[in-house]
Amino acid sequence: MPSEFSGKHVTVAGLGVSGVPAAKVLHGLGAHVTVVNDGDDERARTQAAELEPLGVTVRLGDGDTLPEGTELIVTAPGWKPTKPLFAAAGQAGVPVWGDVELAWRLRGLDGQKPAPWLAVTGTNGKTTTVQMLASILKAAGLRTAAVGNIGVSLLDAVTGEQEYDVLAVELSSYQLHWAPSLRADSAAVLNLAPDHLDWHGSMEAYAADKGRIYEGNRVACVYNVADKATEDLVRAADVEEGCRAVGFTLGTPGPSQLGVVEGLLVDRAFVEDRQKNAQELAEVSDVNPPAPHNIANALAAAGLARAFGVSAAAVRDGLRAFTPDAHRIAHVADVDGVAYVDDSKATNTHATEASLASYESIVWIAGGLAKGATFDELVAGAAKRLRGAVLIGADRALIREALARHAPEVPVVDLDRTDTGAMLQAVQEARRLARPGDTVLLAPACASMDMFTNYNQRGDAFAQAVRELGA
């Protein structure tokens, strides 16, 4: 039991996916744990009933007051830095960590050599890239897991009985904000676009939190050649001596880059004499699905794996074995010569831009909660690909107005309903607009909570509606 936590008064801010494991781990390490939570609903009471028999104090309905005697706060990643609890902690000189920071500090607690972290962040593509990376590492015979913001607790990974050779770690901007001492072996920032600005306060603050992933990197900082902001973050990072900047590009790679040449993914970073030589890693067709943004994800994953010493054959085998999660440019069915594709996970304009760029002629189903987004740039870039558009959701008018400005010739169906049954009508309207060879694409560019529990339910509703078309 490390003396760092034994007898220490620790406040865990927030129940849920991260809070409950953090409270259990800290209690097991001998800390006096108090959990504070804003909500006092049935779920929170159930979680409290799980913790209280252990001796953990749970305070529901008051997440703003700092418990007396607190020496450390471990917060859920989504809690805003502006909360009064953190202001009180600052005045009292109490440090605030996230669950990622706690996990980082607990590595090697059992006396084993800690597994290195290969870390990934970015506005879009994080989960897919981390899953690809884990698949590649497994193909290389390494003991690994995809953990972090992907939904698998990092605390469980570092404190559990399973031993790992390396971990593939997805990190959100929230998690990085609360992880000041994290030092990954290698890391990648896939892309940067405005997102969560209400939480971070500005694009500059958002980018700075994303850039924390590069701090202290030992082997490689992997960046997106097409997104200069990611390279700027590499330049600003304080890394270990000898750490390299490694770019990925959908074009022909230069030295110290990975890229694409004549249908092949190639490496000019982790080869001898990279000025003259390149190593074939895989075929573009080995990437599932081979959409441009997904090829970029594969190159980023390959870069991190190659930085860890993984062979080219393992990169190929891992990509071939990878199956993407549901609702990520997932082909649902072909009906009357029209393809129906579910990309419900495209919840912001950056993700939707990549999705729309993957098809030539599209009937676009879009709309939901805009979260402050604007759509002019998205629509202007995709206008030539649009056969038609079907709009749903609370903020659909914002997209309709952008279509009127930048694609006035595109027929638009505006569904003035926000019940879940609207999806069936949307698919029926899209079928009416589509022609053989087109793709009906659900890529909403918006969050789902106005009509659905989450993007998964929205995607499921789309798939069910498509199946009814073919029945």
Phi, psi and omega per residue, in radians:
M1 nan 2.039 -3.066
P2 -1.231 2.390 -3.124
S3 -1.109 -0.353 -3.123
E4 -1.012 -0.567 -3.074
F5 -1.962 -0.401 -3.088
S6 -1.054 2.118 3.128
G7 1.387 -0.014 -3.091
K8 -1.423 2.487 3.113
H9 -1.587 1.903 -3.058
V10 -2.042 2.299 3.041
T11 -1.782 2.197 3.047
V12 -1.718 2.106 -3.081
A13 -1.659 1.828 3.069
G14 1.797 2.217 2.978
L15 -1.431 -3.071 3.069
G16 1.962 -2.702 -3.002
V17 -1.042 -0.691 -3.106
S18 -1.710 -0.588 -3.020
G19 -1.177 -0.781 -3.117
V20 -1.105 -0.854 3.082
P21 -1.053 -0.686 3.140
A22 -1.091 -0.772 3.135
A23 -1.082 -0.734 -3.137
K24 -1.143 -0.768 -3.129
V25 -1.118 -0.806 -3.110
L26 -1.136 -0.698 3.072
H27 -1.073 -0.737 3.123
G28 -1.127 -0.395 3.116
L29 -1.581 0.090 3.048
G30 1.647 0.150 3.132
A31 -1.397 2.692 2.963
H32 -1.560 1.922 -2.946
V33 -1.874 2.266 2.965
T34 -2.096 2.252 3.081
V35 -1.816 2.259 3.027
V36 -1.988 2.509 -3.054
N37 -2.547 2.370 3.139
D38 -1.105 -0.779 -3.035
G39 -1.490 2.747 3.059
D40 -2.373 0.871 -3.110
D41 -1.664 -3.074 -3.072
E42 -1.093 -0.706 -3.140
R43 -1.111 -0.763 3.140
A44 -1.123 -0.688 3.125
R45 -1.159 -0.621 3.087
T46 -1.127 -0.742 3.119
Q47 -1.168 -0.659 3.093
A48 -1.095 -0.723 3.133
A49 -1.125 -0.432 3.084
E50 -1.315 -0.574 -3.046
L51 -1.597 -0.631 -3.008
E52 -1.068 -0.652 3.087
P53 -1.084 -0.345 3.114
L54 -1.371 -0.255 -3.053
G55 1.827 0.150 3.100
V56 -1.487 2.288 3.064
T57 -1.471 2.275 -3.139
V58 -2.125 2.237 -3.108
R59 -2.078 1.859 -3.083
L60 -1.658 2.584 3.053
G61 1.422 0.120 3.103
D62 -2.598 1.580 3.117
G63 -1.733 0.158 -3.038
D64 -1.858 -0.304 -3.064
T65 -1.672 2.239 3.139
L66 -1.318 2.083 3.114
P67 -1.064 2.475 -3.115
E68 -1.073 2.379 3.080
G69 1.512 0.016 -3.118
T70 -1.056 2.268 3.106
E71 -1.902 -0.276 -3.133
L72 -2.742 2.442 2.984
I73 -1.950 2.316 2.967
V74 -2.003 1.979 -2.985
T75 -1.837 2.617 2.911
A76 -1.095 2.501 -3.017
P77 -1.083 -0.516 -3.046
G78 -1.388 -0.155 -3.126
W79 -1.213 2.232 -3.051
K80 -1.208 2.506 3.100
P81 -1.073 -0.321 -3.093
T82 -1.482 -0.003 -3.115
K83 -1.095 2.517 3.118
P84 -0.978 -0.555 3.114
L85 -0.978 -0.740 -3.081
F86 -1.352 -0.537 3.041
A87 -1.104 -0.752 3.107
A88 -1.126 -0.671 3.115
A89 -1.114 -0.723 3.122
G90 -1.080 -0.732 3.137
Q91 -1.154 -0.543 -3.110
A92 -1.594 -0.030 -3.127
G93 1.268 0.455 -3.123
V94 -1.618 2.157 3.125
P95 -1.224 2.647 3.109
V96 -2.121 2.138 3.071
W97 -2.021 2.762 2.895
G98 -1.672 3.066 3.128
D99 -1.160 -0.469 3.089
V100 -1.191 -0.746 3.087
E101 -1.062 -0.763 3.106
L102 -1.064 -0.794 3.132
A103 -1.071 -0.725 3.135
W104 -1.050 -0.727 -3.102
R105 -1.309 -0.333 -3.125
L106 -1.636 -0.020 3.123
R107 -1.024 2.439 3.083
G108 1.291 0.268 -3.127
L109 -1.045 -0.545 -3.106
D110 -1.477 0.103 3.136
G111 1.591 -0.145 3.098
Q112 -1.392 2.716 3.071
K113 -1.144 2.224 -3.092
P114 -1.095 2.481 3.074
A115 -1.267 2.333 3.064
P116 -1.092 2.685 3.091
W117 -1.882 2.261 2.923
L118 -1.846 1.952 -2.892
A119 -1.936 2.549 -3.097
V120 -2.339 2.333 2.945
T121 -2.448 -3.122 -3.085
G122 2.566 2.854 3.120
T123 -1.191 -0.690 -3.127
N124 -2.424 2.666 3.043
G125 1.615 0.016 -3.039
K126 -1.061 -0.911 -3.050
T127 -1.102 -0.816 3.141
T128 -1.046 -0.764 -3.113
T129 -1.128 -0.743 3.132
V130 -1.138 -0.681 3.103
Q131 -1.179 -0.704 3.047
M132 -1.050 -0.788 -3.135
L133 -1.059 -0.786 3.117
A134 -1.085 -0.676 3.121
S135 -1.120 -0.697 3.112
I136 -1.158 -0.774 -3.136
L137 -1.098 -0.688 3.099
K138 -1.150 -0.671 3.115
A139 -1.119 -0.428 3.093
A140 -1.466 0.023 3.116
G141 1.471 0.255 -3.111
L142 -1.608 2.532 3.038
R143 -1.399 2.047 -3.026
T144 -2.626 3.020 3.028
A145 -2.734 2.627 3.003
A146 -1.569 2.072 -2.969
V147 -2.395 3.005 3.069
G148 1.763 -2.332 -3.091
N149 -1.135 -0.150 3.107
I150 -1.240 -0.177 3.104
G151 1.929 -0.034 3.097
V152 -1.871 2.151 -3.005
S153 -1.104 2.199 3.016
L154 -1.118 -0.604 3.114
L155 -1.066 -0.735 3.092
D156 -1.093 -0.680 -3.099
A157 -1.155 -0.665 -3.054
V158 -1.586 -0.307 -3.127
T159 -1.939 -0.125 -3.119
G160 -1.368 3.128 -3.096
E161 -1.383 -0.415 -3.136
Q162 -1.158 2.301 3.080
E163 -1.730 2.485 -3.109
Y164 -2.188 2.606 3.007
D165 -1.466 -0.538 -3.081
V166 -2.882 2.621 3.118
L167 -2.073 2.393 3.013
A168 -1.666 1.985 -2.897
V169 -2.053 2.081 3.005
E170 -1.586 2.277 -3.115
L171 -2.260 2.261 3.063
S172 -1.505 2.923 3.080
S173 -1.095 -0.601 3.086
Y174 -1.070 -0.850 -3.108
Q175 -1.094 -0.705 -3.132
L176 -1.166 -0.595 3.126
H177 -1.015 -0.662 -3.062
W178 -1.732 0.371 -3.100
A179 -2.221 1.221 -3.006
P180 -1.192 -0.440 -3.055
S181 -1.833 0.074 3.115
L182 -0.994 2.314 3.084
R183 -2.409 1.706 -3.099
A184 -1.363 2.731 3.046
D185 -1.131 -0.893 2.999
S186 -2.511 2.749 -3.100
A187 -2.614 2.762 3.110
A188 -2.343 2.415 2.887
V189 -1.905 2.019 -2.996
L190 -1.315 -0.679 -3.053
N191 -3.007 2.876 3.082
L192 -2.402 2.199 3.039
A193 -2.576 2.712 -3.093
P194 -0.976 2.212 3.122
D195 -2.860 2.560 3.100
H196 0.959 0.535 -3.083
L197 -1.220 -0.417 3.073
D198 -1.149 -0.492 3.137
W199 -1.438 -0.799 -3.050
H200 -1.462 -0.443 3.114
G201 1.705 -0.486 3.137
S202 -2.876 2.844 3.075
M203 -1.129 -0.624 3.140
E204 -1.116 -0.735 3.133
A205 -1.196 -0.675 3.098
Y206 -1.070 -0.838 -3.140
A207 -1.105 -0.699 -3.138
A208 -1.088 -0.682 3.105
D209 -1.191 -0.693 3.058
K210 -1.047 -0.724 -3.085
G211 -1.154 -0.311 3.099
R212 -1.009 -0.408 -3.081
I213 -1.124 -0.410 -3.124
Y214 -1.496 -0.269 -3.052
E215 -1.059 2.204 3.069
G216 1.317 0.179 3.116
N217 -0.983 2.506 -3.048
R218 -1.724 -0.670 -2.998
V219 -1.927 -0.976 -3.023
A220 -2.616 2.456 2.933
C221 -1.869 1.916 -3.074
V222 -1.638 2.242 -3.069
Y223 -2.340 2.924 -3.089
N224 -1.691 1.973 -3.106
V225 -1.026 -0.572 -3.105
A226 -1.381 -0.137 -3.096
D227 -2.188 1.577 -3.014
K228 -0.986 -0.512 -3.125
A229 -1.041 -0.566 3.132
T230 -1.238 -0.657 3.089
E231 -1.172 -0.640 3.093
D232 -1.062 -0.646 3.109
L233 -1.146 -0.647 3.081
V234 -1.098 -0.798 -3.113
R235 -1.073 -0.565 -3.086
A236 -1.463 -0.217 -3.021
A237 -1.359 2.566 3.032
D238 -1.691 1.780 -3.043
V239 -1.955 2.982 3.098
E240 -1.257 2.666 3.111
E241 -0.991 2.287 3.112
G242 1.652 -0.197 3.093
C243 -1.159 2.419 -3.028
R244 -1.918 2.618 2.962
A245 -1.564 2.166 -3.089
V246 -2.210 2.068 -3.118
G247 -1.647 2.730 2.946
F248 -2.206 2.521 -3.044
T249 -2.582 2.610 3.052
L250 -1.413 -0.095 3.082
G251 -1.714 -2.902 3.101
T252 -1.219 2.181 -3.070
P253 -1.332 2.521 2.947
G254 -1.541 -3.131 3.058
P255 -0.985 2.480 -3.101
S256 1.157 0.494 3.076
Q257 -2.336 2.785 2.920
L258 -1.977 2.517 -3.098
G259 -2.827 -2.769 -3.039
V260 -2.189 2.262 3.088
V261 -2.364 2.027 3.050
E262 0.852 0.891 3.066
G263 1.376 0.182 -3.137
L264 -2.080 2.477 2.927
L265 -1.483 2.183 -3.051
V266 -2.274 2.710 -3.071
D267 -2.066 2.089 3.004
R268 -2.070 0.432 -3.135
A269 -1.937 -0.770 -3.045
F270 -1.941 0.949 3.120
V271 -2.372 2.773 3.031
E272 -1.264 2.448 3.141
D273 0.907 1.113 -3.070
R274 -1.181 -0.172 3.029
Q275 -1.186 -0.509 -3.032
K276 -2.069 -0.425 -2.973
N277 -1.915 2.743 3.031
A278 -2.508 2.616 3.133
Q279 -1.991 2.170 3.037
E280 -1.204 2.296 3.141
L281 -1.840 -0.787 -3.069
A282 -2.920 2.994 3.002
E283 -1.625 2.634 3.074
V284 -0.952 -0.629 -3.132
S285 -1.172 -0.228 3.070
D286 -1.338 -0.228 -3.127
V287 -1.564 2.273 -3.075
N288 -2.114 2.021 -0.177
P289 -1.417 2.747 -3.063
P290 -1.467 0.693 3.053
A291 -1.261 2.650 -3.051
P292 -0.928 -0.827 -3.098
H293 -1.180 -0.468 3.115
N294 -1.348 -0.535 3.010
I295 -1.121 -0.687 3.069
A296 -1.075 -0.731 3.074
N297 -1.023 -0.759 -3.119
A298 -1.111 -0.691 3.125
L299 -1.155 -0.687 3.096
A300 -1.120 -0.777 3.100
A301 -1.075 -0.734 3.130
A302 -1.110 -0.689 3.127
G303 -1.060 -0.772 3.118
L304 -1.155 -0.700 3.129
A305 -1.154 -0.740 3.133
R306 -1.152 -0.599 3.069
A307 -1.085 -0.466 3.129
F308 -1.565 0.024 3.072
G309 1.622 0.270 -3.104
V310 -1.332 2.512 -3.098
S311 -1.289 2.790 3.081
A312 -1.080 -0.663 -3.134
A313 -1.099 -0.657 3.132
A314 -1.206 -0.607 3.053
V315 -1.052 -0.862 3.126
R316 -1.039 -0.862 -3.075
D317 -1.144 -0.657 3.130
G318 -1.182 -0.687 3.104
L319 -1.181 -0.678 3.113
R320 -1.128 -0.588 -3.093
A321 -1.421 -0.251 -3.031
F322 -1.312 2.346 3.029
T323 -2.123 2.123 -3.096
P324 -1.184 2.704 3.046
D325 -1.124 2.870 3.101
A326 -1.122 2.702 3.015
H327 1.235 0.379 3.054
R328 -2.136 1.720 -3.025
I329 0.617 0.957 -3.109
A330 -1.639 2.144 3.100
H331 -1.270 2.079 -3.091
V332 -1.556 -0.874 -3.097
A333 -2.998 2.855 2.929
D334 -1.910 2.240 3.120
V335 -2.269 2.079 3.129
D336 0.954 0.699 3.084
G337 1.404 0.113 3.130
V338 -1.940 2.294 3.096
A339 -1.519 2.417 3.091
Y340 -2.007 2.117 -2.998
V341 -2.176 2.277 -3.117
D342 -1.772 1.887 2.998
D343 -2.147 0.902 -3.122
S344 -1.049 -0.412 3.118
K345 -1.192 -0.218 3.096
A346 -1.328 1.416 -3.018
T347 -1.676 0.033 3.071
N348 -2.438 3.006 -3.029
T349 -1.205 -0.570 -3.123
H350 -1.124 -0.807 3.111
A351 -1.139 -0.675 -3.122
T352 -1.211 -0.616 3.069
E353 -1.010 -0.784 3.115
A354 -1.136 -0.686 -3.137
S355 -1.139 -0.811 -3.140
L356 -1.118 -0.534 3.139
A357 -1.261 -0.135 -3.070
S358 -1.520 -0.154 -3.056
Y359 -2.367 2.679 -3.019
E360 -1.548 -0.681 -3.085
S361 -2.380 2.030 -2.867
I362 -2.247 2.377 2.787
V363 -1.765 2.008 -2.921
W364 -1.736 2.163 2.996
I365 -1.773 2.101 -3.005
A366 -2.533 2.855 3.042
G367 2.142 2.925 -3.077
G368 2.541 -2.409 3.081
L369 -1.661 2.099 -3.010
A370 -1.345 -0.386 -3.138
K371 0.986 0.622 3.115
G372 1.478 0.043 -3.098
A373 -1.302 2.716 2.965
T374 -2.034 2.743 -2.921
F375 -2.150 0.063 -3.073
D376 -1.079 -0.850 -3.108
E377 -1.117 -0.716 3.119
L378 -1.058 -0.868 -3.090
V379 -1.176 -0.730 -3.138
A380 -1.054 -0.688 -3.130
G381 -1.250 -0.480 -3.060
A382 -1.796 -0.056 -2.961
A383 -0.936 -0.751 -3.067
K384 -1.192 -0.267 -3.132
R385 -1.647 -0.155 -2.982
L386 -1.564 2.100 2.975
R387 -1.407 -0.628 -3.130
G388 -3.005 3.038 3.120
A389 -2.493 2.469 3.054
V390 -2.133 2.134 -3.010
L391 -1.926 2.351 3.123
I392 -2.304 2.896 2.956
G393 1.643 2.987 -2.978
A394 -1.131 -0.645 -3.041
D395 -1.889 0.464 -3.084
R396 -1.095 -0.458 -3.111
A397 -1.064 -0.566 3.127
L398 -1.105 -0.677 3.112
I399 -1.297 -0.684 3.120
R400 -1.043 -0.735 -3.136
E401 -1.174 -0.654 3.096
A402 -1.164 -0.658 3.086
L403 -1.132 -0.695 3.141
A404 -1.121 -0.597 -3.129
R405 -1.365 -0.698 -2.936
H406 -1.996 -0.208 3.107
A407 -2.542 1.022 -3.020
P408 -1.115 -0.357 -3.121
E409 -1.448 -0.180 -3.090
V410 -1.412 2.155 3.101
P411 -1.160 2.392 -3.077
V412 -2.198 2.298 2.999
V413 -1.879 2.089 -3.116
D414 -1.846 1.920 -3.106
L415 -1.597 1.936 -3.072
D416 -1.507 1.116 3.076
R417 -2.755 2.578 -3.120
T418 -2.182 0.271 3.049
D419 -1.398 2.825 -3.064
T420 -1.126 -0.419 3.110
G421 -1.189 -0.196 3.119
A422 -1.076 -0.475 -3.099
M423 -1.123 -0.698 3.111
L424 -1.078 -0.767 3.114
Q425 -1.139 -0.667 3.138
A426 -1.062 -0.765 -3.139
V427 -1.161 -0.682 3.112
Q428 -1.126 -0.709 3.100
E429 -1.163 -0.677 3.106
A430 -1.116 -0.676 3.100
R431 -1.059 -0.694 -3.138
R432 -1.120 -0.605 -3.112
L433 -1.424 -0.450 -2.985
A434 -1.373 2.711 3.056
R435 -2.162 2.739 3.102
P436 -0.911 2.357 -3.091
G437 1.689 -0.244 3.117
D438 -1.388 2.929 3.000
T439 -2.119 2.187 2.958
V440 -1.543 2.009 -2.970
L441 -2.062 2.028 2.956
L442 -1.481 1.796 3.090
A443 -2.464 1.428 -2.793
P444 -1.197 -0.393 -3.089
A445 1.098 0.226 -3.062
C446 -2.540 2.774 3.004
A447 -1.256 2.914 -2.927
S448 -1.858 -0.155 -2.846
M449 -1.263 -0.087 3.041
D450 -1.265 -0.494 -3.075
M451 -2.164 -0.414 -3.008
F452 -2.320 2.840 3.104
T453 -1.137 -0.691 -3.114
N454 -2.866 3.134 -3.111
Y455 -1.174 -0.440 3.101
N456 -1.116 -0.817 3.129
Q457 -1.110 -0.668 3.106
R458 -1.087 -0.805 3.118
G459 -1.110 -0.687 3.105
D460 -1.095 -0.690 3.117
A461 -1.118 -0.702 3.089
F462 -1.089 -0.847 -3.115
A463 -1.069 -0.710 3.134
Q464 -1.132 -0.713 3.114
A465 -1.104 -0.684 3.113
V466 -1.148 -0.722 3.120
R467 -1.085 -0.588 3.119
E468 -1.220 -0.502 3.073
L469 -1.096 -0.710 -3.053
G470 -1.529 -0.008 -3.079
A471 -1.280 nan nan
